[in-house]
């Protein structure tokens, strides 16, 4: 089936420019109008594509002008409005798409408003509330609005859905974690994305969800924890930050707790606090003198104008960044002879088993002595029981786990009760097995606790 699609892309910054390069590789795209308040940025995004690429055009557009956006959608016959601007333009674009009969996609949701009396305890207007209030109108118009469909939020929510459907029967906590060791050459302070959005989400009261209590807020940068990120990034201190996942996941997933924590670093946090103390995070306009008379401008816009455009920093960035969904919960089990066992066979990739009082039992190497630990790696078939020996009184100690853990760079950690001599004197003692893509393992059948990072 051939699908022809005309798209209005609003925003030609770092994200919008990346969208054009990906869209150029998609055959279903008939035409994409790249629109930005700064026409030179829109033209630069189009000019960076292949010289033979004629499916893209650049226009100037004020994203805050709902009528102008609606008019452009109709004139260009666009099927979809793709919003790559910062969150303050969400509602004008969202409403314009609905009025023009176009589908809609964004990567951030409508802005929140803190509770007037208890901002660090109760929620006021939450992220996305204005958009969800129009859900019935979109349904009546038979149009689709995909909100929060970037990486965070977006891919992080997909990971959570996968974990809930494929890996867990009960979820204790879903925690989105974002950390990096990026540096930008030539700058002491250069956020890798919009400073306007950075200030908004970092200085607003962060939202936490708990089952039975619902959504509530805390003070900015609360509940610090050190999270060990993969790929050489290492331990990073993460703190609570306001983000859409905490508002989205509990709507469709049954979890006892949902959080979002960001690895900002002490220096970054100190600079944000200074901006706040000086009132430079405010969006309320102030009057300043200008060449042609007094000019009204918001302090936050001034800060954004003084910092480098994130779209121009790609070549200067060094290091790595990681964003993922960390899920902790229980896997369902049935009982055989009174002993809990996994409900169904699973397949896992690369396993290391931590045994009580021992180190990690990794894949055997040539020359290694055979291991007799219950949680050891076993290659090939199970060894036959020596002739004349009785069957053990307890269930078989291990079973090959089959199935699959499918996430890009996933890690599944599974502690499980172990009634071995090493733990018999310690009720609740457990082993820990960490699964990573690449190998097979045998594990004891008493396995219930699961932690997964996608």
MILUM-57921 format. One record per residue (C-alpha): residue in one letter; x, y, z. Coordinates in Angstrom, 1 decimal. Each point is the difference from the previous one (the first is absolute). Last residue first. Example, Ala and Ser with C-alpha at 12.3 -4.5 7.8 and 13.67 -1.06 7.14 Angstrom:
2
@residuo S; east 13.7; north -1.1; up 7.1
@residuo A; east -1.4; north -3.4; up 0.7
***
This chain:
454
@residuo X; east 15.5; north -0.6; up 28.9
@residuo X; east 1.0; north -0.7; up 3.6
@residuo X; east -1.6; north -3.0; up 1.7
@residuo X; east -0.3; north -1.0; up 3.7
@residuo X; east -1.6; north -3.4; up 0.8
@residuo X; east -0.8; north -1.9; up 3.2
@residuo X; east -1.6; north -3.4; up -0.3
@residuo X; east 2.5; north -2.8; up -0.5
@residuo X; east -0.1; north -3.3; up 1.9
@residuo X; east 0.8; north -2.2; up -2.9
@residuo X; east 3.7; north 0.4; up 0.3
@residuo X; east 1.7; north 1.4; up -3.1
@residuo X; east 1.6; north -1.5; up -3.1
@residuo X; east 1.6; north 2.3; up -2.5
@residuo X; east 0.1; north 1.0; up -3.6
@residuo X; east 2.1; north 2.8; up -1.7
@residuo X; east 0.0; north 3.2; up -1.9
@residuo X; east -2.2; north 3.0; up 1.0
@residuo X; east 0.2; north 0.8; up 3.7
@residuo X; east -1.6; north -1.8; up 3.0
@residuo X; east 1.1; north 0.8; up 3.6
@residuo X; east -0.6; north -2.6; up 2.6
@residuo X; east -0.1; north 0.8; up 3.7
@residuo X; east 0.0; north -2.5; up 2.8
@residuo X; east -2.2; north 0.3; up 3.0
@residuo X; east -0.2; north -0.2; up 3.8
@residuo X; east -3.5; north 0.6; up 1.3
@residuo X; east 0.6; north -2.0; up 3.2
@residuo X; east 3.8; north -0.2; up 0.7
@residuo X; east 1.0; north -3.3; up 1.5
@residuo X; east -0.9; north -1.9; up -3.1
@residuo X; east 1.9; north 2.5; up -2.1
@residuo X; east 3.4; north -1.6; up -0.5
@residuo X; east -1.4; north -3.5; up 0.4
@residuo X; east -2.3; north 0.6; up -2.9
@residuo X; east -3.6; north 1.0; up 0.1
@residuo X; east 0.2; north 2.8; up -2.6
@residuo X; east -2.6; north 2.7; up -0.4
@residuo X; east 0.3; north 1.8; up -3.4
@residuo X; east 1.6; north 3.3; up -1.2
@residuo X; east -0.7; north 0.6; up -3.7
@residuo X; east 1.7; north 2.8; up -1.8
@residuo X; east -1.0; north 0.5; up -3.7
@residuo X; east 2.2; north 2.2; up -2.1
@residuo X; east -1.1; north 1.4; up -3.4
@residuo X; east 2.3; north 1.5; up -2.6
@residuo X; east -2.9; north 0.5; up -2.5
@residuo X; east -2.7; north -2.1; up 1.4
@residuo X; east -1.0; north -3.6; up -0.6
@residuo X; east 0.2; north -2.4; up 3.0
@residuo X; east -0.7; north -3.3; up -1.6
@residuo X; east -1.4; north -3.4; up 0.9
@residuo X; east 1.7; north -2.9; up 1.5
@residuo X; east 1.4; north -0.7; up 3.5
@residuo X; east 1.8; north -3.3; up 0.3
@residuo X; east -1.0; north -1.6; up 3.3
@residuo X; east 1.8; north -0.3; up 3.3
@residuo X; east 0.0; north -1.6; up 3.3
@residuo X; east -2.5; north -2.7; up -0.8
@residuo X; east -2.6; north 0.0; up 2.8
@residuo X; east 1.0; north -1.0; up 3.5
@residuo X; east 0.4; north -3.5; up 1.4
@residuo X; east 2.7; north -0.8; up -2.5
@residuo X; east -0.4; north -3.2; up -2.1
@residuo X; east 1.8; north -2.9; up 1.5
@residuo X; east 3.5; north -1.1; up -1.0
@residuo X; east 0.5; north -3.5; up -1.4
@residuo X; east 1.4; north 1.0; up -3.4
@residuo X; east 1.4; north 3.5; up 0.0
@residuo X; east -2.6; north 2.7; up -1.0
@residuo X; east 0.5; north 1.0; up -3.7
@residuo X; east 1.6; north 3.4; up -0.7
@residuo X; east -2.3; north 2.5; up -1.5
@residuo X; east 0.6; north 0.6; up -3.7
@residuo X; east 2.2; north 2.7; up -1.5
@residuo X; east 1.6; north 2.8; up 1.9
@residuo X; east -0.9; north 0.7; up 3.6
@residuo X; east 0.6; north 3.4; up 1.6
@residuo X; east -0.1; north -0.3; up 3.7
@residuo X; east -3.0; north 0.9; up 2.3
@residuo X; east 0.0; north -3.3; up 1.9
@residuo X; east 3.7; north 0.2; up 0.5
@residuo X; east 2.0; north -3.1; up -1.0
@residuo X; east 2.5; north 1.6; up -2.3
@residuo X; east 2.2; north -2.0; up -2.4
@residuo X; east 3.6; north 1.3; up 0.0
@residuo X; east 0.9; north 2.7; up -2.5
@residuo X; east 2.5; north -1.0; up -2.7
@residuo X; east -1.8; north 1.7; up -2.9
@residuo X; east -2.3; north 2.7; up 1.4
@residuo X; east -3.3; north -0.5; up 1.7
@residuo X; east -2.7; north 2.7; up -0.5
@residuo X; east 0.0; north 2.2; up 3.1
@residuo X; east -0.8; north -0.9; up 3.6
@residuo X; east 0.2; north 3.4; up 1.7
@residuo X; east 1.6; north 0.1; up 3.5
@residuo X; east -0.8; north -2.2; up 2.9
@residuo X; east -1.5; north 0.3; up 3.5
@residuo X; east -3.5; north -0.6; up -1.3
@residuo X; east 0.2; north -0.6; up -3.8
@residuo X; east -0.1; north 2.7; up -2.7
@residuo X; east -1.0; north -1.4; up -3.3
@residuo X; east 1.1; north 1.5; up -3.3
@residuo X; east -2.3; north -0.5; up -3.0
@residuo X; east 0.3; north 0.8; up -3.6
@residuo X; east -3.4; north -0.2; up -1.8
@residuo X; east -3.2; north -1.2; up 1.5
@residuo X; east -2.6; north -2.5; up -1.3
@residuo X; east -3.0; north -0.6; up 2.1
@residuo X; east -1.9; north -3.1; up 1.1
@residuo X; east -3.3; north 0.6; up 1.6
@residuo X; east -1.4; north 0.5; up 3.5
@residuo X; east 3.4; north 0.1; up 1.7
@residuo X; east 0.1; north -2.3; up 3.0
@residuo X; east -1.4; north 0.3; up 3.6
@residuo X; east 0.5; north -3.1; up 2.1
@residuo X; east -2.9; north -1.8; up 1.6
@residuo X; east 0.2; north -3.1; up -2.1
@residuo X; east -0.4; north 2.2; up -3.0
@residuo X; east -1.3; north 3.5; up 0.5
@residuo X; east -0.6; north 2.7; up -2.6
@residuo X; east 1.9; north 3.1; up -0.7
@residuo X; east -0.6; north 3.6; up -1.3
@residuo X; east 3.0; north 2.3; up -0.3
@residuo X; east 0.3; north 2.8; up 2.5
@residuo X; east 1.0; north 3.6; up -0.3
@residuo X; east 2.7; north 2.6; up -0.8
@residuo X; east 0.2; north 2.0; up -3.2
@residuo X; east 2.7; north 2.4; up -1.1
@residuo X; east -0.8; north 1.9; up -3.2
@residuo X; east 2.7; north 1.5; up -2.1
@residuo X; east 2.0; north 3.1; up -1.0
@residuo X; east 3.7; north -0.1; up -0.5
@residuo X; east 2.5; north 2.6; up -1.2
@residuo X; east 3.5; north -0.4; up -1.2
@residuo X; east 3.2; north 2.1; up -0.3
@residuo X; east 1.2; north 2.9; up -2.1
@residuo X; east -2.2; north 2.8; up -1.4
@residuo X; east 1.6; north 2.6; up -2.3
@residuo X; east -1.3; north -1.4; up -3.3
@residuo X; east -3.5; north -0.1; up 1.3
@residuo X; east -0.1; north 3.5; up 1.4
@residuo X; east -1.8; north 1.9; up -2.7
@residuo X; east -3.5; north -1.3; up 0.6
@residuo X; east 0.5; north 0.8; up 3.7
@residuo X; east 0.0; north 3.7; up -0.9
@residuo X; east 2.6; north 1.6; up 2.2
@residuo X; east -1.1; north 2.0; up 3.1
@residuo X; east -0.7; north 3.7; up 0.2
@residuo X; east -3.3; north -0.2; up -1.8
@residuo X; east -1.2; north -2.7; up 2.3
@residuo X; east 0.8; north 2.1; up 3.1
@residuo X; east -1.8; north 3.0; up -1.6
@residuo X; east -3.0; north -2.2; up -0.7
@residuo X; east -0.1; north -1.0; up 3.6
@residuo X; east 0.1; north 3.7; up 1.1
@residuo X; east -3.2; north 0.7; up -2.0
@residuo X; east 0.1; north 3.0; up -2.4
@residuo X; east -1.8; north 3.3; up -0.3
@residuo X; east 1.8; north 2.8; up -1.9
@residuo X; east 0.2; north 3.6; up 0.9
@residuo X; east 1.0; north 2.4; up -2.8
@residuo X; east 1.4; north -0.4; up -3.5
@residuo X; east 3.6; north -0.8; up 1.1
@residuo X; east -1.4; north -2.0; up 3.0
@residuo X; east -0.5; north 0.5; up 3.7
@residuo X; east -1.4; north -3.0; up 2.0
@residuo X; east -3.5; north -0.8; up 1.1
@residuo X; east -0.6; north -3.4; up 1.6
@residuo X; east -2.0; north -2.9; up -1.4
@residuo X; east -1.1; north -2.8; up 2.3
@residuo X; east 1.8; north -3.3; up -1.1
@residuo X; east 2.1; north 0.0; up 3.2
@residuo X; east 3.2; north -2.1; up 0.1
@residuo X; east 2.2; north 3.1; up 0.3
@residuo X; east -1.5; north 0.8; up 3.4
@residuo X; east 3.4; north 0.4; up 1.5
@residuo X; east -0.6; north -2.9; up 2.5
@residuo X; east -1.4; north -2.1; up -2.8
@residuo X; east 3.0; north 0.5; up -2.3
@residuo X; east 2.3; north -0.7; up 3.0
@residuo X; east -1.9; north -3.2; up 0.7
@residuo X; east 0.5; north -1.1; up -3.6
@residuo X; east 3.7; north 0.7; up 0.2
@residuo X; east 0.3; north -2.0; up 3.2
@residuo X; east -1.9; north -2.9; up -1.5
@residuo X; east 2.4; north -0.1; up -3.0
@residuo X; east 3.1; north 0.1; up 2.3
@residuo X; east -1.4; north -2.7; up 2.4
@residuo X; east -0.8; north -2.5; up -2.8
@residuo X; east -3.1; north -0.3; up -2.1
@residuo X; east -0.7; north -3.7; up -0.1
@residuo X; east -3.7; north 0.0; up -0.4
@residuo X; east -2.6; north -2.0; up 1.9
@residuo X; east -3.6; north -0.9; up -1.1
@residuo X; east -2.2; north -2.0; up 2.4
@residuo X; east -2.9; north -2.5; up 0.0
@residuo X; east -1.1; north -2.0; up 3.1
@residuo X; east -2.4; north -2.9; up 0.6
@residuo X; east -0.4; north -0.8; up -3.7
@residuo X; east -3.1; north -0.9; up -2.0
@residuo X; east 0.6; north 1.4; up -3.5
@residuo X; east -2.5; north 2.1; up -2.1
@residuo X; east -0.5; north 3.3; up 1.7
@residuo X; east 2.9; north -0.7; up 2.4
@residuo X; east 2.5; north 0.3; up -2.9
@residuo X; east -1.0; north 3.5; up -1.3
@residuo X; east 0.3; north 2.4; up 2.9
@residuo X; east 3.4; north -1.4; up 1.3
@residuo X; east 1.1; north -0.3; up -3.6
@residuo X; east -0.6; north 3.7; up -0.6
@residuo X; east 2.9; north 1.4; up 2.0
@residuo X; east 0.6; north 2.1; up 3.1
@residuo X; east 3.4; north -0.8; up 1.4
@residuo X; east 1.0; north -2.1; up 2.9
@residuo X; east 3.7; north -0.4; up 0.5
@residuo X; east 2.8; north -2.1; up -1.5
@residuo X; east 3.6; north -0.4; up 1.2
@residuo X; east 2.0; north -1.7; up -2.8
@residuo X; east 1.9; north -3.3; up 0.3
@residuo X; east 1.6; north -1.2; up -3.2
@residuo X; east -0.1; north 1.5; up -3.5
@residuo X; east 2.2; north -2.9; up -1.3
@residuo X; east -2.7; north -1.6; up -2.2
@residuo X; east -2.5; north -0.5; up 2.9
@residuo X; east -1.4; north 2.4; up 2.6
@residuo X; east 0.4; north -0.7; up 3.8
@residuo X; east -2.6; north 2.1; up 1.8
@residuo X; east 0.8; north 2.0; up 3.1
@residuo X; east -3.1; north 1.3; up 1.7
@residuo X; east -1.2; north 3.4; up 1.0
@residuo X; east -3.6; north 0.2; up 1.3
@residuo X; east -0.7; north 3.7; up -0.7
@residuo X; east 1.4; north 2.2; up -2.8
@residuo X; east -3.0; north 2.3; up 0.1
@residuo X; east -2.3; north -0.3; up 3.0
@residuo X; east -2.7; north -2.8; up -0.1
@residuo X; east -3.2; north -0.4; up -1.8
@residuo X; east -2.9; north -2.5; up 0.2
@residuo X; east -1.8; north -2.3; up -2.4
@residuo X; east -2.1; north -2.9; up 1.4
@residuo X; east 0.0; north -1.0; up 3.6
@residuo X; east -1.3; north -3.5; up -0.3
@residuo X; east 2.6; north -0.9; up -2.6
@residuo X; east 2.9; north 2.4; up 0.2
@residuo X; east 0.8; north 2.6; up -2.7
@residuo X; east 2.8; north 2.6; up 0.2
@residuo X; east -0.1; north 3.5; up -1.5
@residuo X; east 2.9; north 2.4; up 0.0
@residuo X; east -0.7; north 3.6; up 1.1
@residuo X; east 1.1; north 2.3; up -2.9
@residuo X; east 3.7; north 0.9; up 0.0
@residuo X; east 1.3; north -2.9; up -2.1
@residuo X; east -2.9; north -0.3; up -2.5
@residuo X; east -0.4; north 3.7; up -0.9
@residuo X; east 3.7; north 0.9; up 0.2
@residuo X; east 1.0; north -2.8; up -2.4
@residuo X; east -2.9; north 0.8; up -2.3
@residuo X; east 1.2; north 3.6; up -0.5
@residuo X; east 3.6; north -1.2; up -0.1
@residuo X; east -0.9; north -1.9; up -3.1
@residuo X; east 2.2; north -3.1; up -0.4
@residuo X; east 3.7; north -0.9; up 0.5
@residuo X; east 0.3; north 2.6; up 2.7
@residuo X; east 3.2; north 2.1; up -0.4
@residuo X; east 1.8; north 1.2; up 3.2
@residuo X; east 3.8; north 0.1; up 0.1
@residuo X; east 0.2; north 0.2; up -3.8
@residuo X; east 2.9; north -0.5; up -2.4
@residuo X; east -0.4; north -3.8; up -0.4
@residuo X; east -3.4; north -1.3; up 1.2
@residuo X; east 0.3; north -2.8; up 2.5
@residuo X; east -2.3; north -3.0; up 0.3
@residuo X; east 0.3; north -2.5; up 2.9
@residuo X; east -3.7; north -0.9; up -0.1
@residuo X; east -3.0; north -1.0; up 2.0
@residuo X; east -3.7; north -0.5; up -0.4
@residuo X; east -2.1; north -2.4; up 2.2
@residuo X; east -3.6; north -0.9; up -0.4
@residuo X; east -1.3; north -1.9; up 3.0
@residuo X; east -2.8; north -2.5; up 0.0
@residuo X; east -0.6; north -1.5; up 3.4
@residuo X; east -1.7; north -3.0; up 1.7
@residuo X; east -1.3; north -1.7; up -3.1
@residuo X; east -2.0; north -3.2; up 0.2
@residuo X; east -0.2; north -2.7; up -2.8
@residuo X; east 3.2; north 1.0; up -1.6
@residuo X; east 2.1; north -0.5; up -3.1
@residuo X; east -2.2; north 0.0; up -3.2
@residuo X; east -2.9; north 2.4; up 0.4
@residuo X; east 1.2; north 2.2; up 2.9
@residuo X; east 3.6; north 0.1; up -1.3
@residuo X; east -1.2; north 0.8; up -3.5
@residuo X; east -2.2; north 2.8; up 1.2
@residuo X; east 2.8; north 1.5; up 2.0
@residuo X; east 2.4; north -0.2; up -3.0
@residuo X; east -2.6; north 1.7; up -2.1
@residuo X; east -0.4; north 2.8; up 2.6
@residuo X; east 3.8; north 0.6; up -0.1
@residuo X; east -0.3; north 0.1; up -3.8
@residuo X; east -2.5; north 2.9; up 0.3
@residuo X; east 0.8; north 2.5; up 2.8
@residuo X; east 3.0; north 0.1; up -0.1
@residuo X; east 0.9; north -1.4; up -3.4
@residuo X; east -2.6; north 1.9; up -1.9
@residuo X; east -3.7; north -0.8; up -0.2
@residuo X; east -1.5; north 2.1; up 2.8
@residuo X; east -3.4; north 0.4; up -1.7
@residuo X; east -1.3; north -2.0; up -2.9
@residuo X; east -3.2; north 1.8; up -1.2
@residuo X; east -2.2; north -2.0; up -2.3
@residuo X; east -3.0; north 1.4; up -1.9
@residuo X; east -3.5; north -1.4; up -0.1
@residuo X; east -1.5; north 3.4; up 0.7
@residuo X; east -2.0; north -1.4; up 2.9
@residuo X; east 3.1; north -1.7; up 1.4
@residuo X; east 1.9; north 3.2; up -0.2
@residuo X; east -2.8; north 1.8; up 1.9
@residuo X; east -0.1; north -2.7; up 2.6
@residuo X; east 3.7; north 0.3; up 0.7
@residuo X; east -0.2; north 3.8; up 0.4
@residuo X; east 0.5; north -0.1; up 3.8
@residuo X; east 3.0; north -2.3; up -0.6
@residuo X; east 1.8; north 2.9; up -1.7
@residuo X; east -0.6; north 2.5; up 2.8
@residuo X; east 1.1; north -2.5; up 2.6
@residuo X; east 3.2; north -0.8; up -1.8
@residuo X; east 2.4; north 0.9; up 2.8
@residuo X; east -2.1; north 0.5; up 3.1
@residuo X; east -2.0; north 3.1; up 1.1
@residuo X; east 0.5; north 0.2; up 3.8
@residuo X; east 1.6; north -3.0; up 1.6
@residuo X; east 0.3; north -0.2; up 3.8
@residuo X; east 3.0; north 0.0; up 2.4
@residuo X; east 2.7; north 2.3; up -1.3
@residuo X; east -2.3; north 2.5; up -1.5
@residuo X; east -2.3; north 0.2; up 3.0
@residuo X; east -2.1; north 3.2; up -0.3
@residuo X; east 0.0; north 0.9; up -3.7
@residuo X; east 0.5; north -3.5; up -1.3
@residuo X; east 2.6; north 0.2; up -2.7
@residuo X; east -1.1; north 0.5; up -3.7
@residuo X; east 1.0; north -2.6; up -2.5
@residuo X; east 0.7; north 0.4; up -3.7
@residuo X; east -1.5; north -1.9; up -2.9
@residuo X; east 1.9; north -3.0; up -1.1
@residuo X; east 3.4; north -0.7; up -1.6
@residuo X; east 1.0; north -2.1; up -3.0
@residuo X; east -3.0; north 0.8; up -2.3
@residuo X; east -2.1; north -1.7; up -2.6
@residuo X; east -3.3; north 1.2; up -1.6
@residuo X; east -2.5; north -1.1; up -2.6
@residuo X; east -1.6; north 2.7; up -2.1
@residuo X; east -3.6; north 1.1; up -0.1
@residuo X; east 0.9; north 3.7; up -0.2
@residuo X; east -1.6; north 0.8; up 3.4
@residuo X; east 1.6; north -3.0; up 1.6
@residuo X; east 3.4; north 1.0; up -1.4
@residuo X; east -0.4; north 3.6; up 1.1
@residuo X; east -1.0; north -1.1; up 3.6
@residuo X; east 3.2; north -2.0; up 0.4
@residuo X; east 2.2; north 2.7; up -1.6
@residuo X; east -1.4; north 2.7; up 2.3
@residuo X; east 0.2; north -2.4; up 3.0
@residuo X; east 3.5; north -1.3; up -0.4
@residuo X; east 1.7; north 3.3; up -0.6
@residuo X; east 1.3; north 0.5; up 3.6
@residuo X; east 1.3; north -3.6; up -0.1
@residuo X; east 3.1; north 0.6; up -2.3
@residuo X; east -0.3; north -0.5; up -3.7
@residuo X; east 0.2; north -3.3; up -2.0
@residuo X; east -3.8; north -0.3; up -0.7
@residuo X; east -0.8; north -2.3; up -2.9
@residuo X; east -3.3; north 1.0; up -1.6
@residuo X; east -1.4; north -2.7; up -2.2
@residuo X; east -2.2; north -0.3; up -3.1
@residuo X; east 1.2; north 3.2; up -1.6
@residuo X; east -2.0; north 1.6; up -2.8
@residuo X; east 2.5; north 2.8; up -0.4
@residuo X; east -2.8; north 2.7; up 0.2
@residuo X; east -1.9; north -1.8; up 2.8
@residuo X; east 3.0; north -0.5; up 2.2
@residuo X; east 1.2; north 3.5; up -0.7
@residuo X; east -3.4; north 1.5; up 1.1
@residuo X; east 0.0; north -2.0; up 3.2
@residuo X; east 3.5; north 1.2; up 0.9
@residuo X; east -0.9; north 3.6; up -0.8
@residuo X; east -3.1; north -0.2; up 2.2
@residuo X; east 1.9; north -1.5; up 2.9
@residuo X; east 2.7; north 2.7; up 0.0
@residuo X; east 2.4; north -1.2; up 2.8
@residuo X; east 1.9; north -2.1; up -2.6
@residuo X; east 0.9; north 3.1; up -2.0
@residuo X; east 0.9; north -1.4; up -3.4
@residuo X; east 2.7; north 0.7; up -2.6
@residuo X; east 0.1; north -2.6; up -2.8
@residuo X; east 2.4; north -2.6; up -1.3
@residuo X; east -0.7; north -2.7; up -2.6
@residuo X; east 0.8; north -3.7; up -0.1
@residuo X; east -1.0; north -2.7; up -2.6
@residuo X; east 2.6; north 1.3; up -2.6
@residuo X; east 3.0; north -2.1; up 1.2
@residuo X; east 2.4; north 0.0; up -2.9
@residuo X; east 2.5; north 2.2; up 1.9
@residuo X; east -0.1; north -2.4; up 2.9
@residuo X; east -0.9; north 1.6; up 3.3
@residuo X; east 1.9; north 2.7; up 1.8
@residuo X; east -1.9; north 2.7; up -2.0
@residuo X; east -3.3; north -1.0; up 1.6
@residuo X; east 1.3; north 0.4; up 3.6
@residuo X; east 1.8; north 3.3; up -1.0
@residuo X; east -3.2; north 1.4; up -1.5
@residuo X; east -1.9; north -0.7; up 3.2
@residuo X; east 2.7; north 1.6; up 2.1
@residuo X; east 0.1; north 3.0; up -2.4
@residuo X; east -3.7; north 0.5; up 0.3
@residuo X; east 0.2; north 0.6; up 3.8
@residuo X; east -3.6; north -0.5; up 1.2
@residuo X; east 0.2; north -3.5; up -1.4
@residuo X; east -1.7; north -2.1; up -2.6
@residuo X; east 1.2; north -3.1; up -1.9
@residuo X; east -2.7; north -1.0; up -2.4
@residuo X; east 0.3; north -3.7; up -0.8
@residuo X; east -1.2; north -1.6; up -3.2
@residuo X; east -0.9; north -3.5; up -1.3
@residuo X; east 1.4; north -2.0; up 2.9
@residuo X; east -0.7; north -3.7; up -0.5
@residuo X; east 3.5; north -0.6; up -1.3
@residuo X; east 1.7; north 0.8; up 3.3
@residuo X; east 3.8; north 0.8; up -0.2
@residuo X; east -0.6; north 3.8; up -0.2
@residuo X; east -2.1; north -0.3; up 3.2
@residuo X; east 3.1; north -1.0; up 2.0
@residuo X; east 1.9; north 3.1; up -1.1
@residuo X; east -3.0; north 2.2; up 0.5
@residuo X; east -0.6; north -1.3; up 3.5
@residuo X; east 3.6; north 0.7; up 1.0
@residuo X; east -0.4; north 3.7; up -1.0
@residuo X; east -3.2; north 0.2; up 2.0
@residuo X; east 1.7; north -1.5; up 3.1
@residuo X; east 2.9; north 2.4; up -0.1
@residuo X; east -2.0; north 3.0; up -1.0
@residuo X; east -2.3; north 0.2; up -3.0
@residuo X; east -3.4; north 0.3; up 1.8
@residuo X; east -3.4; north -0.7; up -1.5
@residuo X; east 0.0; north -2.9; up -2.4
@residuo X; east -3.1; north 0.0; up -2.3
@residuo X; east -0.4; north -3.4; up -1.5
@residuo X; east -1.5; north -1.3; up -3.3
@residuo X; east -0.4; north -3.7; up -0.2
@residuo X; east -0.5; north -2.5; up -2.8
@residuo X; east -0.4; north -3.6; up 1.1
@residuo X; east 0.6; north -2.8; up -2.6
@residuo X; east -1.4; north -3.4; up 1.0
***
